Amino acid sequence: MIEIVTYPDPVLKRKAELVENVDGNIQNLIDNMSKLMYQSSGIGLAANQVGVEKRVIIFDINYKEKGKDLTVLINPIIILSEDRIVFEEGCLSVPDFQGKITRKKYIKAQGVDRNGKSIDIEAEDLTAICIQHEIDHLDGTLILDHVSNLKRNLYKRKVDKLMKRSDNGQPKLL
C-alpha cells in the first residue's frame, strides 16, 4: 500500500518524468492513488505525492460521491489559461497548512487518460484550481512556494520543531 509523502520529503521538489507507456504498473498506481485520495478526503493527488516520480494526476472534486467523477490525466499540460481566481488551498502533502493562492480561473489541459487515449479537458473554478495544483506537484512546486516568505518560513519552523521531536525524522503532523 502506498502512503502520502509529506513536506519536507525531497521527492516533492523534484520534477516528475513523462510516462512512456500506460501499462499495468501505471494502472495499479492509479488504482492505489484513487483509494488513498478518497481515504484521505482529498480532491486531487499527484504521483510524486506517493513517492512515484511519474507525470500522473487524479482528481475528483465531487468528493461527496466518491469515485463518481474520478478523472485521470497522464502527462498533463495546460495549453490555455484565462482570468484569475484566489482560493484558500490546502494539500495532503503539506498537512495543517492553508494559504490563499492565485491561479487561473479557466484552463484547457491535454494529456492521456488511463487507457492511453488523448484527452482534452476544459475546466474552471475549483476543477481548474485542482488541476493546476496537481500539475504544480509534478513540476516540484508546493503551495508553500505560492505564499509569502513569512507564511512559508513559519510553517517550515513548525515542521522543523516537530521533526526534532520525532523518533524517525518524520513530522508528527497527521
C-alpha positions as CSV (number, residue, x, y, z in Angstrom):
1,M,0.0,0.0,0.0
2,I,1.2,3.5,-0.8
3,E,1.3,6.5,1.6
4,I,1.2,10.2,1.2
5,V,4.6,11.8,1.3
6,T,4.7,15.0,3.3
7,Y,6.9,18.1,3.3
8,P,9.9,18.3,3.6
9,D,10.5,15.0,1.7
10,P,12.7,15.8,-1.3
11,V,10.6,13.8,-3.8
12,L,8.1,16.7,-3.6
13,K,10.6,19.2,-5.0
14,R,11.7,17.0,-8.0
15,K,10.1,17.2,-11.5
16,A,8.3,14.0,-12.4
17,E,9.2,12.1,-15.5
18,L,6.9,11.5,-18.5
19,V,5.0,8.3,-18.6
20,E,6.2,6.4,-21.8
21,N,3.8,3.5,-21.6
22,V,0.4,3.2,-19.8
23,D,1.0,-0.3,-18.6
24,G,-0.1,-2.5,-15.7
25,N,2.2,-0.6,-13.3
26,I,0.6,2.7,-14.1
27,Q,-2.9,1.1,-13.8
28,N,-2.0,-0.2,-10.3
29,L,-0.6,3.2,-9.4
30,I,-3.8,4.9,-10.5
31,D,-6.0,2.5,-8.5
32,N,-3.9,2.8,-5.4
33,M,-3.7,6.6,-5.7
34,S,-7.5,6.8,-6.0
35,K,-8.1,4.6,-3.0
36,L,-5.7,6.7,-0.9
37,M,-7.1,10.0,-2.1
38,Y,-10.6,9.1,-1.1
39,Q,-9.4,7.6,2.2
40,S,-7.6,10.9,2.9
41,S,-10.6,13.1,1.9
42,G,-8.6,14.7,-0.9
43,I,-9.9,16.0,-4.2
44,G,-6.6,15.5,-6.1
45,L,-3.4,13.6,-6.0
46,A,-0.2,13.6,-8.0
47,A,2.0,10.5,-8.3
48,N,5.0,12.2,-6.7
49,Q,2.8,12.7,-3.6
50,V,3.1,9.0,-3.1
51,G,6.8,8.8,-4.0
52,V,6.4,7.9,-7.6
53,E,8.1,10.4,-9.9
54,K,5.8,9.9,-12.9
55,R,3.5,12.5,-14.5
56,V,0.2,11.1,-13.3
57,I,-2.5,13.1,-11.6
58,I,-6.0,12.1,-10.5
59,F,-8.8,14.3,-9.2
60,D,-12.5,14.3,-8.2
61,I,-13.9,17.4,-6.8
62,N,-17.2,15.6,-6.2
63,Y,-15.8,14.2,-3.0
64,K,-19.3,13.5,-1.6
65,E,-19.9,10.8,-4.2
66,K,-16.5,9.1,-4.1
67,G,-15.5,7.6,-7.4
68,K,-18.3,9.1,-9.5
69,D,-16.3,11.8,-11.2
70,L,-12.7,10.4,-10.9
71,T,-10.5,11.8,-13.7
72,V,-7.1,10.5,-14.6
73,L,-4.6,12.7,-16.5
74,I,-1.3,11.3,-17.6
75,N,1.4,13.6,-18.9
76,P,-0.8,16.7,-18.4
77,I,-0.1,20.1,-19.9
78,I,-2.0,23.3,-19.7
79,I,-2.4,24.8,-23.2
80,L,-4.7,27.7,-22.4
81,S,-5.5,29.7,-19.3
82,E,-7.6,32.8,-18.6
83,D,-8.6,35.1,-15.8
84,R,-7.6,34.9,-12.2
85,I,-9.1,33.4,-9.1
86,V,-7.9,33.5,-5.4
87,F,-8.7,30.4,-3.4
88,E,-7.8,29.1,0.0
89,E,-5.9,25.9,-0.7
90,G,-4.7,23.0,1.4
91,C,-2.6,20.0,0.4
92,L,-2.4,16.4,1.6
93,S,1.4,16.7,1.4
94,V,1.5,19.9,3.4
95,P,-0.6,19.0,6.4
96,D,-2.0,21.6,8.7
97,F,-1.4,24.4,6.3
98,Q,-3.7,26.6,4.1
99,G,-2.9,29.6,2.0
100,K,-4.6,31.9,-0.4
101,I,-3.2,31.1,-3.8
102,T,-3.8,33.0,-7.1
103,R,-4.4,30.7,-10.0
104,K,-6.0,30.8,-13.4
105,K,-9.9,30.7,-13.3
106,Y,-10.2,28.8,-16.6
107,I,-7.8,26.3,-18.2
108,K,-7.7,23.9,-21.1
109,A,-5.5,20.9,-20.4
110,Q,-4.3,18.0,-22.5
111,G,-3.0,14.6,-21.6
112,V,-3.7,10.9,-21.8
113,D,-6.4,9.0,-19.9
114,R,-5.8,5.7,-18.0
115,N,-6.4,3.8,-21.3
116,G,-3.7,5.7,-23.2
117,K,-6.1,7.8,-25.2
118,S,-5.6,11.5,-25.7
119,I,-8.0,13.8,-23.9
120,D,-8.7,17.5,-23.7
121,I,-10.2,19.0,-20.5
122,E,-11.8,22.4,-20.1
123,A,-12.1,23.4,-16.5
124,E,-13.0,26.4,-14.4
125,D,-13.1,27.4,-10.8
126,L,-12.4,24.5,-8.4
127,T,-11.7,21.9,-11.1
128,A,-9.2,24.3,-12.8
129,I,-7.6,25.1,-9.4
130,C,-7.2,21.4,-8.6
131,I,-5.6,20.5,-12.0
132,Q,-3.1,23.4,-11.6
133,H,-2.3,22.4,-8.1
134,E,-1.6,18.8,-9.1
135,I,0.4,19.8,-12.2
136,D,2.4,22.0,-9.8
137,H,3.3,18.9,-7.8
138,L,4.6,17.2,-11.0
139,D,6.8,20.2,-11.5
140,G,8.2,20.1,-7.9
141,T,6.1,23.1,-6.8
142,L,4.2,23.2,-3.5
143,I,1.6,25.6,-2.2
144,L,4.3,26.8,0.1
145,D,6.0,28.2,-3.0
146,H,3.0,30.4,-3.7
147,V,2.7,32.1,-0.3
148,S,4.6,34.9,1.3
149,N,8.1,34.2,2.7
150,L,6.8,34.9,6.2
151,K,4.0,32.3,6.0
152,R,6.3,29.8,4.4
153,N,9.0,30.3,7.0
154,L,6.6,30.0,9.9
155,Y,5.4,26.6,8.5
156,K,9.0,25.4,7.9
157,R,9.9,26.3,11.5
158,K,6.8,24.4,12.8
159,V,7.8,21.3,10.8
160,D,11.5,21.6,11.9
161,K,10.3,21.7,15.6
162,L,8.1,18.7,15.1
163,M,10.8,16.7,13.3
164,K,13.2,17.3,16.1
165,R,10.7,15.8,18.5
166,S,10.0,12.8,16.2
167,D,11.7,9.4,16.6
168,N,12.1,8.7,12.9
169,G,12.7,12.2,11.4
170,Q,9.2,12.5,10.0
171,P,6.9,15.3,11.2
172,K,4.2,14.3,13.6
173,L,1.5,16.3,11.8
174,L,-1.1,13.8,10.8
